[in-house]
């Protein structure tokens, strides 16, 4: 029985410590930066919507609380017992019941989710429009119209080659001939 325990203990030790012995001995612990294609686009969009939803939550909750407080204050004929106080130290001093607090919280969560989903939809539509325009530009046929058929086009007359001032260069006399040849049609 004692030998079986020792064998099991040795086997467990080998199972636990053998991966550590073959571990890579790299000294750099700096992670590789993310590549552009590491995450699919829907994950990037979902993460952006999540950040906007949770980022909007505190501001939406404050505005929802203030809005609810003013509505409650006006419903009770502007009584001094219902004066809105956003800086109250406890919720009891505001006088919100537990149901009112749940209503405020659920309303602000719903509005925050709506803001996040709106941003998500706008970004997806914007990306689709850009992709559609790019695809349309890439696949559209090129239309060449003669200048005579275009009413808005103006034709610029080139001066005759003898009226063009070309600075003389000592090293390149062939460039003058080539340049003049372009205007004469040679």
Beta strands, then each sheet from edge to edge (+ up, - down):
end
